[in-house]
Amino acid sequence: MAALVFCGIAPNLYYMVRDRGLSTIMSFSHVIFWVPLIVLLVKLVIADAVFSPAFEVYSVLLLVVCSISVFFDIGDCWKWIKGDRAVFGR
């Protein structure tokens, strides 16, 4: 689970340094790695397994945050595919 979170963030460091700002291309790594993370978290949350209350709260919060992020990232991916190469912060 932590590897999927890291893989969704790490590639963006390259683009932030290269572009000296934020661009819509950064959304692709979130969509690629966080959609499987969301599926994993949904399975984890609905499972009947016994976890600590802290881990259950963490899992639900991570699911909510990643889902909101991916919702916006899908739109950003579409913008980038359509030609929007603007860099925010410049």
HELIX and SHEET records of a PDB file:
HELIX    1   1 ALA A    2  ASP A   19  1                                  18    
HELIX    2   2 THR A   24  MET A   26  5                                   3    
HELIX    3   3 SER A   27  ILE A   46  1                                  20    
HELIX    4   4 PRO A   53  ILE A   81  1                                  29    
SHEET    1   A 2 LEU A  22  SER A  23  0                                        
SHEET    2   A 2 VAL A  87  PHE A  88 -1                                        
END                                                                             
